[in-house]
């Protein structure tokens, strides 16, 4: 959100916050809204002049068909681990992994964490799709990290400041930067946006 708002007008639907005008934020009830709410919110964002939508899409959203028919310009696959399995979520890890991977199929381009579990399987699945990998075993990686700053190599090469501490926050910033680069953000916008994160 902070990257795209530098030169665009993004709306956002996430676990933590939702904004349909880029200024007014409210608490989200679900990671991904129910389909009728989702389409109403997207229409409201468009009527508010928003040019982009950043949406956190849960595996549950695919399981319950909340995002049926949607194609994303860029999908970001951060990780997979054996959670979200149970009577009110996914019955098995295989079911969870399948539904989570639907984001890859329904995105024109994808950004994938090369350090996650089952990376080889996911990398093979996106081999014929526009993609970028990021993480420790990729060309797009954090080289030097010190608290609230890091140095990136690859497509986002440069020095970055960030308000959130931790390797995973820096990796998530790399993923966001690569996604926004594909959406037309400049490296300057990416640096400014990450510094506000």
C-alpha atoms as an extended CHARMM CRD file, in Angstrom:
* protein
*
       197  EXT
         1         1  UNK       CA              0.0000000000        0.0000000000        0.0000000000  PROA      1               0.0000000000
         2         2  UNK       CA              2.7130000000        2.4630000000        1.0270000000  PROA      2               0.0000000000
         3         3  UNK       CA              4.6310000000        1.8100000000       -2.1860000000  PROA      3               0.0000000000
         4         4  UNK       CA              1.7120000000        2.1890000000       -4.5810000000  PROA      4               0.0000000000
         5         5  UNK       CA              0.3380000000        5.2800000000       -2.8380000000  PROA      5               0.0000000000
         6         6  UNK       CA              3.4680000000        7.1940000000       -3.8970000000  PROA      6               0.0000000000
         7         7  UNK       CA              2.2370000000        7.5190000000       -7.5110000000  PROA      7               0.0000000000
         8         8  UNK       CA             -1.1130000000        5.7170000000       -7.6420000000  PROA      8               0.0000000000
         9         9  UNK       CA             -4.3950000000        5.5470000000       -5.7330000000  PROA      9               0.0000000000
        10        10  UNK       CA             -4.5870000000        2.1180000000       -4.0860000000  PROA      10              0.0000000000
        11        11  UNK       CA             -7.4160000000        0.5760000000       -2.1030000000  PROA      11              0.0000000000
        12        12  UNK       CA             -6.6210000000       -2.2870000000        0.2770000000  PROA      12              0.0000000000
        13        13  UNK       CA             -8.3860000000       -5.3180000000        1.7450000000  PROA      13              0.0000000000
        14        14  UNK       CA             -6.3070000000       -7.1930000000        4.3240000000  PROA      14              0.0000000000
        15        15  UNK       CA             -6.5370000000       -9.1000000000        7.5960000000  PROA      15              0.0000000000
        16        16  UNK       CA             -5.7440000000       -5.9640000000        9.5830000000  PROA      16              0.0000000000
        17        17  UNK       CA             -7.2060000000       -3.0070000000        7.6850000000  PROA      17              0.0000000000
        18        18  UNK       CA             -9.4020000000       -2.0470000000        4.7960000000  PROA      18              0.0000000000
        19        19  UNK       CA             -9.4800000000        1.2160000000        2.8710000000  PROA      19              0.0000000000
        20        20  UNK       CA            -11.6480000000        1.9170000000       -0.1420000000  PROA      20              0.0000000000
        21        21  UNK       CA            -10.5630000000        5.5280000000       -0.6150000000  PROA      21              0.0000000000
        22        22  UNK       CA             -6.8910000000        5.4280000000        0.4340000000  PROA      22              0.0000000000
        23        23  UNK       CA             -7.5710000000        7.6540000000        3.4690000000  PROA      23              0.0000000000
        24        24  UNK       CA            -10.2440000000        6.0970000000        5.6830000000  PROA      24              0.0000000000
        25        25  UNK       CA             -9.2000000000        2.8080000000        7.3040000000  PROA      25              0.0000000000
        26        26  UNK       CA            -11.4360000000        0.3780000000        9.1410000000  PROA      26              0.0000000000
        27        27  UNK       CA            -11.0190000000       -3.0410000000       10.7660000000  PROA      27              0.0000000000
        28        28  UNK       CA            -11.5680000000       -6.0540000000        8.5370000000  PROA      28              0.0000000000
        29        29  UNK       CA            -13.9600000000       -8.8270000000        9.5450000000  PROA      29              0.0000000000
        30        30  UNK       CA            -12.3840000000      -11.4710000000        7.3020000000  PROA      30              0.0000000000
        31        31  UNK       CA             -9.0260000000      -11.7090000000        5.5470000000  PROA      31              0.0000000000
        32        32  UNK       CA            -10.9080000000      -11.8440000000        2.2390000000  PROA      32              0.0000000000
        33        33  UNK       CA            -14.5040000000      -10.5370000000        2.3380000000  PROA      33              0.0000000000
        34        34  UNK       CA            -17.4750000000      -12.6820000000        1.2830000000  PROA      34              0.0000000000
        35        35  UNK       CA            -18.0380000000      -12.4430000000       -2.4730000000  PROA      35              0.0000000000
        36        36  UNK       CA            -21.0050000000      -10.0360000000       -2.4170000000  PROA      36              0.0000000000
        37        37  UNK       CA            -19.1950000000       -7.7490000000        0.0250000000  PROA      37              0.0000000000
        38        38  UNK       CA            -15.9840000000       -8.0430000000       -1.9860000000  PROA      38              0.0000000000
        39        39  UNK       CA            -17.5760000000       -6.9840000000       -5.2720000000  PROA      39              0.0000000000
        40        40  UNK       CA            -19.4590000000       -4.1470000000       -3.5460000000  PROA      40              0.0000000000
        41        41  UNK       CA            -16.1890000000       -2.9560000000       -1.9700000000  PROA      41              0.0000000000
        42        42  UNK       CA            -14.3360000000       -3.1410000000       -5.2880000000  PROA      42              0.0000000000
        43        43  UNK       CA            -17.0900000000       -1.1000000000       -6.9560000000  PROA      43              0.0000000000
        44        44  UNK       CA            -16.9170000000        1.4800000000       -4.1580000000  PROA      44              0.0000000000
        45        45  UNK       CA            -13.1280000000        1.7190000000       -4.5360000000  PROA      45              0.0000000000
        46        46  UNK       CA            -13.5040000000        2.3260000000       -8.2750000000  PROA      46              0.0000000000
        47        47  UNK       CA            -16.1620000000        4.9810000000       -7.6720000000  PROA      47              0.0000000000
        48        48  UNK       CA            -13.7320000000        6.6040000000       -5.2050000000  PROA      48              0.0000000000
        49        49  UNK       CA            -11.1590000000        6.9140000000       -8.0020000000  PROA      49              0.0000000000
        50        50  UNK       CA             -8.8590000000        4.1350000000       -6.7980000000  PROA      50              0.0000000000
        51        51  UNK       CA             -6.5300000000        2.7890000000       -9.5110000000  PROA      51              0.0000000000
        52        52  UNK       CA             -5.2000000000       -0.3480000000       -7.7780000000  PROA      52              0.0000000000
        53        53  UNK       CA             -6.4310000000       -2.8920000000       -5.2490000000  PROA      53              0.0000000000
        54        54  UNK       CA             -4.1290000000       -4.6840000000       -2.8510000000  PROA      54              0.0000000000
        55        55  UNK       CA             -5.9840000000       -7.6970000000       -1.5270000000  PROA      55              0.0000000000
        56        56  UNK       CA             -4.9380000000      -10.4070000000        0.8810000000  PROA      56              0.0000000000
        57        57  UNK       CA             -6.4850000000      -13.5830000000       -0.5070000000  PROA      57              0.0000000000
        58        58  UNK       CA             -6.8300000000      -16.4840000000        1.9110000000  PROA      58              0.0000000000
        59        59  UNK       CA             -6.9320000000      -20.1590000000        0.9910000000  PROA      59              0.0000000000
        60        60  UNK       CA            -10.4040000000      -20.0970000000        2.5850000000  PROA      60              0.0000000000
        61        61  UNK       CA            -11.4490000000      -17.5240000000       -0.0240000000  PROA      61              0.0000000000
        62        62  UNK       CA            -10.6440000000      -20.0530000000       -2.7490000000  PROA      62              0.0000000000
        63        63  UNK       CA            -12.2150000000      -22.9280000000       -0.7970000000  PROA      63              0.0000000000
        64        64  UNK       CA            -15.5020000000      -21.0020000000       -0.4410000000  PROA      64              0.0000000000
        65        65  UNK       CA            -15.2510000000      -19.4080000000       -3.9190000000  PROA      65              0.0000000000
        66        66  UNK       CA            -15.2250000000      -15.8280000000       -2.5900000000  PROA      66              0.0000000000
        67        67  UNK       CA            -12.8060000000      -14.7870000000       -5.3650000000  PROA      67              0.0000000000
        68        68  UNK       CA            -14.2690000000      -16.9990000000       -8.0980000000  PROA      68              0.0000000000
        69        69  UNK       CA            -13.7440000000      -15.4470000000      -11.5210000000  PROA      69              0.0000000000
        70        70  UNK       CA            -11.1140000000      -12.9260000000      -10.4200000000  PROA      70              0.0000000000
        71        71  UNK       CA             -7.7210000000      -12.7140000000      -12.1320000000  PROA      71              0.0000000000
        72        72  UNK       CA             -4.9660000000      -10.7920000000      -10.3790000000  PROA      72              0.0000000000
        73        73  UNK       CA             -2.2640000000       -8.7980000000      -12.1620000000  PROA      73              0.0000000000
        74        74  UNK       CA              0.3050000000       -9.9910000000       -9.6070000000  PROA      74              0.0000000000
        75        75  UNK       CA             -0.0220000000      -12.6900000000       -6.9660000000  PROA      75              0.0000000000
        76        76  UNK       CA              2.4500000000      -12.9850000000       -4.0870000000  PROA      76              0.0000000000
        77        77  UNK       CA              3.0970000000      -16.3710000000       -2.4500000000  PROA      77              0.0000000000
        78        78  UNK       CA              4.9180000000      -15.7540000000        0.8460000000  PROA      78              0.0000000000
        79        79  UNK       CA              4.8930000000      -19.1550000000        2.5590000000  PROA      79              0.0000000000
        80        80  UNK       CA              3.1550000000      -22.4290000000        3.3030000000  PROA      80              0.0000000000
        81        81  UNK       CA              3.1200000000      -24.3270000000        6.5910000000  PROA      81              0.0000000000
        82        82  UNK       CA              0.8270000000      -26.9650000000        8.1140000000  PROA      82              0.0000000000
        83        83  UNK       CA             -1.6740000000      -24.6300000000        9.7620000000  PROA      83              0.0000000000
        84        84  UNK       CA             -5.2770000000      -23.7650000000        8.7830000000  PROA      84              0.0000000000
        85        85  UNK       CA             -6.1220000000      -27.4700000000        8.9740000000  PROA      85              0.0000000000
        86        86  UNK       CA             -9.1600000000      -28.4800000000       10.9820000000  PROA      86              0.0000000000
        87        87  UNK       CA            -12.9100000000      -28.9970000000       10.9590000000  PROA      87              0.0000000000
        88        88  UNK       CA            -13.7610000000      -25.3900000000       10.0270000000  PROA      88              0.0000000000
        89        89  UNK       CA            -10.8180000000      -24.8560000000        7.6760000000  PROA      89              0.0000000000
        90        90  UNK       CA             -9.0460000000      -27.3750000000        5.4070000000  PROA      90              0.0000000000
        91        91  UNK       CA             -9.3990000000      -31.1250000000        6.0870000000  PROA      91              0.0000000000
        92        92  UNK       CA             -5.7840000000      -31.9150000000        5.0740000000  PROA      92              0.0000000000
        93        93  UNK       CA             -2.5090000000      -30.1570000000        4.2970000000  PROA      93              0.0000000000
        94        94  UNK       CA             -2.8790000000      -31.2440000000        0.6640000000  PROA      94              0.0000000000
        95        95  UNK       CA             -6.2590000000      -29.4870000000        0.4690000000  PROA      95              0.0000000000
        96        96  UNK       CA             -4.7910000000      -26.3550000000        2.0750000000  PROA      96              0.0000000000
        97        97  UNK       CA             -1.7910000000      -26.3430000000       -0.2870000000  PROA      97              0.0000000000
        98        98  UNK       CA             -4.0410000000      -26.8970000000       -3.3210000000  PROA      98              0.0000000000
        99        99  UNK       CA             -6.3400000000      -23.9900000000       -2.4490000000  PROA      99              0.0000000000
       100       100  UNK       CA             -3.4360000000      -21.7080000000       -1.5980000000  PROA      100             0.0000000000
       101       101  UNK       CA             -1.8210000000      -22.4650000000       -4.9890000000  PROA      101             0.0000000000
       102       102  UNK       CA             -4.9710000000      -21.3590000000       -6.8130000000  PROA      102             0.0000000000
       103       103  UNK       CA             -3.6200000000      -17.8220000000       -6.4110000000  PROA      103             0.0000000000
       104       104  UNK       CA             -0.7630000000      -18.8160000000       -8.7320000000  PROA      104             0.0000000000
       105       105  UNK       CA             -3.1770000000      -20.0630000000      -11.3950000000  PROA      105             0.0000000000
       106       106  UNK       CA             -5.3390000000      -16.9570000000      -11.1300000000  PROA      106             0.0000000000
       107       107  UNK       CA             -2.5220000000      -14.3950000000      -11.3830000000  PROA      107             0.0000000000
       108       108  UNK       CA             -0.9240000000      -13.0700000000      -14.5700000000  PROA      108             0.0000000000
       109       109  UNK       CA              2.4540000000      -12.8150000000      -12.8160000000  PROA      109             0.0000000000
       110       110  UNK       CA              3.6480000000      -14.1910000000       -9.4870000000  PROA      110             0.0000000000
       111       111  UNK       CA              6.2290000000      -13.3900000000       -6.8220000000  PROA      111             0.0000000000
       112       112  UNK       CA              7.3880000000      -16.4440000000       -4.8420000000  PROA      112             0.0000000000
       113       113  UNK       CA              9.5610000000      -16.8350000000       -1.7360000000  PROA      113             0.0000000000
       114       114  UNK       CA             12.4480000000      -19.1620000000       -2.6670000000  PROA      114             0.0000000000
       115       115  UNK       CA             13.0560000000      -19.9280000000        1.0110000000  PROA      115             0.0000000000
       116       116  UNK       CA              9.6420000000      -21.4090000000        1.7600000000  PROA      116             0.0000000000
       117       117  UNK       CA              8.7490000000      -25.0670000000        2.2580000000  PROA      117             0.0000000000
       118       118  UNK       CA              7.7350000000      -26.8350000000       -0.9800000000  PROA      118             0.0000000000
       119       119  UNK       CA              9.4200000000      -24.1400000000       -3.0960000000  PROA      119             0.0000000000
       120       120  UNK       CA             10.5820000000      -26.6110000000       -5.7740000000  PROA      120             0.0000000000
       121       121  UNK       CA              7.0010000000      -27.7570000000       -6.3450000000  PROA      121             0.0000000000
       122       122  UNK       CA              5.7120000000      -24.1760000000       -6.5880000000  PROA      122             0.0000000000
       123       123  UNK       CA              8.6250000000      -23.0750000000       -8.8200000000  PROA      123             0.0000000000
       124       124  UNK       CA              7.8160000000      -25.8770000000      -11.2550000000  PROA      124             0.0000000000
       125       125  UNK       CA              4.1600000000      -24.8450000000      -11.2450000000  PROA      125             0.0000000000
       126       126  UNK       CA              4.9910000000      -21.2340000000      -12.2270000000  PROA      126             0.0000000000
       127       127  UNK       CA              7.8270000000      -22.0220000000      -14.6720000000  PROA      127             0.0000000000
       128       128  UNK       CA              5.7420000000      -20.9890000000      -17.7150000000  PROA      128             0.0000000000
       129       129  UNK       CA              4.2930000000      -17.8690000000      -16.0630000000  PROA      129             0.0000000000
       130       130  UNK       CA              5.8280000000      -14.4150000000      -15.5680000000  PROA      130             0.0000000000
       131       131  UNK       CA              7.4660000000      -14.6660000000      -12.1650000000  PROA      131             0.0000000000
       132       132  UNK       CA             10.1080000000      -13.3840000000       -9.7850000000  PROA      132             0.0000000000
       133       133  UNK       CA             11.6430000000      -15.3340000000       -6.9440000000  PROA      133             0.0000000000
       134       134  UNK       CA             12.9900000000      -13.6420000000       -3.8430000000  PROA      134             0.0000000000
       135       135  UNK       CA             14.7770000000      -14.8840000000       -0.7620000000  PROA      135             0.0000000000
       136       136  UNK       CA             18.0810000000      -16.3250000000        0.3100000000  PROA      136             0.0000000000
       137       137  UNK       CA             18.5450000000      -18.6430000000       -2.7060000000  PROA      137             0.0000000000
       138       138  UNK       CA             17.4280000000      -16.1590000000       -5.3420000000  PROA      138             0.0000000000
       139       139  UNK       CA             18.8420000000      -13.2500000000       -7.3030000000  PROA      139             0.0000000000
       140       140  UNK       CA             16.4070000000      -10.9470000000       -5.4450000000  PROA      140             0.0000000000
       141       141  UNK       CA             17.5800000000      -11.0650000000       -1.8660000000  PROA      141             0.0000000000
       142       142  UNK       CA             18.5200000000       -9.0800000000        1.2140000000  PROA      142             0.0000000000
       143       143  UNK       CA             22.3250000000       -8.9920000000        1.3550000000  PROA      143             0.0000000000
       144       144  UNK       CA             23.0740000000       -6.9370000000        4.4380000000  PROA      144             0.0000000000
       145       145  UNK       CA             20.5960000000       -6.3820000000        7.2340000000  PROA      145             0.0000000000
       146       146  UNK       CA             20.9800000000       -4.2170000000       10.3100000000  PROA      146             0.0000000000
       147       147  UNK       CA             17.8680000000       -3.5740000000       12.3600000000  PROA      147             0.0000000000
       148       148  UNK       CA             15.8940000000       -0.9310000000       10.5310000000  PROA      148             0.0000000000
       149       149  UNK       CA             17.7700000000       -1.0030000000        7.2210000000  PROA      149             0.0000000000
       150       150  UNK       CA             18.8590000000       -3.5050000000        4.6010000000  PROA      150             0.0000000000
       151       151  UNK       CA             20.6880000000       -3.7300000000        1.2940000000  PROA      151             0.0000000000
       152       152  UNK       CA             18.9650000000       -5.5590000000       -1.5470000000  PROA      152             0.0000000000
       153       153  UNK       CA             20.4390000000       -7.1580000000       -4.6230000000  PROA      153             0.0000000000
       154       154  UNK       CA             18.6900000000       -8.0950000000       -7.8380000000  PROA      154             0.0000000000
       155       155  UNK       CA             15.8810000000       -6.0820000000       -9.4490000000  PROA      155             0.0000000000
       156       156  UNK       CA             15.5160000000       -3.9440000000       -6.2970000000  PROA      156             0.0000000000
       157       157  UNK       CA             19.2700000000       -3.3870000000       -5.7940000000  PROA      157             0.0000000000
       158       158  UNK       CA             19.9050000000       -0.5870000000       -3.3140000000  PROA      158             0.0000000000
       159       159  UNK       CA             19.7690000000        0.5150000000        0.3030000000  PROA      159             0.0000000000
       160       160  UNK       CA             16.4290000000        0.5350000000        2.1390000000  PROA      160             0.0000000000
       161       161  UNK       CA             15.1240000000        1.8570000000        5.4500000000  PROA      161             0.0000000000
       162       162  UNK       CA             12.1880000000        0.0850000000        7.1010000000  PROA      162             0.0000000000
       163       163  UNK       CA             10.2590000000        0.7850000000       10.3230000000  PROA      163             0.0000000000
       164       164  UNK       CA              9.6400000000       -2.9020000000       11.0890000000  PROA      164             0.0000000000
       165       165  UNK       CA             12.4080000000       -5.0360000000       12.5320000000  PROA      165             0.0000000000
       166       166  UNK       CA             13.0230000000       -8.6610000000       11.5540000000  PROA      166             0.0000000000
       167       167  UNK       CA             14.2200000000      -10.6680000000        8.5830000000  PROA      167             0.0000000000
       168       168  UNK       CA             10.6970000000      -11.7290000000        7.6040000000  PROA      168             0.0000000000
       169       169  UNK       CA              9.5900000000       -8.0700000000        7.3970000000  PROA      169             0.0000000000
       170       170  UNK       CA             12.5210000000       -7.3080000000        5.1120000000  PROA      170             0.0000000000
       171       171  UNK       CA             11.6630000000      -10.3520000000        2.9720000000  PROA      171             0.0000000000
       172       172  UNK       CA              8.0170000000       -9.2400000000        2.8280000000  PROA      172             0.0000000000
       173       173  UNK       CA              9.2070000000       -5.7660000000        1.7770000000  PROA      173             0.0000000000
       174       174  UNK       CA             11.2020000000       -7.4010000000       -1.0360000000  PROA      174             0.0000000000
       175       175  UNK       CA              8.0780000000       -9.2900000000       -2.1520000000  PROA      175             0.0000000000
       176       176  UNK       CA              5.9730000000       -6.1100000000       -2.0820000000  PROA      176             0.0000000000
       177       177  UNK       CA              8.6620000000       -4.1970000000       -3.9600000000  PROA      177             0.0000000000
       178       178  UNK       CA              8.8880000000       -6.8300000000       -6.7030000000  PROA      178             0.0000000000
       179       179  UNK       CA              5.0940000000       -6.9360000000       -7.0460000000  PROA      179             0.0000000000
       180       180  UNK       CA              4.8700000000       -3.1420000000       -7.2610000000  PROA      180             0.0000000000
       181       181  UNK       CA              7.7300000000       -3.0230000000       -9.7770000000  PROA      181             0.0000000000
       182       182  UNK       CA              5.6060000000       -5.2340000000      -12.0370000000  PROA      182             0.0000000000
       183       183  UNK       CA              2.7020000000       -2.7950000000      -11.5250000000  PROA      183             0.0000000000
       184       184  UNK       CA              4.8030000000        0.1490000000      -12.7230000000  PROA      184             0.0000000000
       185       185  UNK       CA              6.2110000000        1.5380000000       -9.4640000000  PROA      185             0.0000000000
       186       186  UNK       CA              9.6260000000        3.1660000000       -9.7280000000  PROA      186             0.0000000000
       187       187  UNK       CA             12.5560000000        2.1550000000       -7.5270000000  PROA      187             0.0000000000
       188       188  UNK       CA             12.2490000000        5.5830000000       -5.8870000000  PROA      188             0.0000000000
       189       189  UNK       CA              8.5790000000        4.9010000000       -5.0210000000  PROA      189             0.0000000000
       190       190  UNK       CA              9.5310000000        1.4610000000       -3.7040000000  PROA      190             0.0000000000
       191       191  UNK       CA             12.2380000000        2.9270000000       -1.4490000000  PROA      191             0.0000000000
       192       192  UNK       CA              9.8840000000        5.6420000000       -0.1380000000  PROA      192             0.0000000000
       193       193  UNK       CA              7.0540000000        3.1690000000        0.4590000000  PROA      193             0.0000000000
       194       194  UNK       CA              9.2340000000        0.6500000000        2.2920000000  PROA      194             0.0000000000
       195       195  UNK       CA             10.6280000000        3.4610000000        4.4630000000  PROA      195             0.0000000000
       196       196  UNK       CA              7.0280000000        4.2070000000        5.5730000000  PROA      196             0.0000000000
       197       197  UNK       CA              6.4040000000        0.5510000000        6.4520000000  PROA      197             0.0000000000
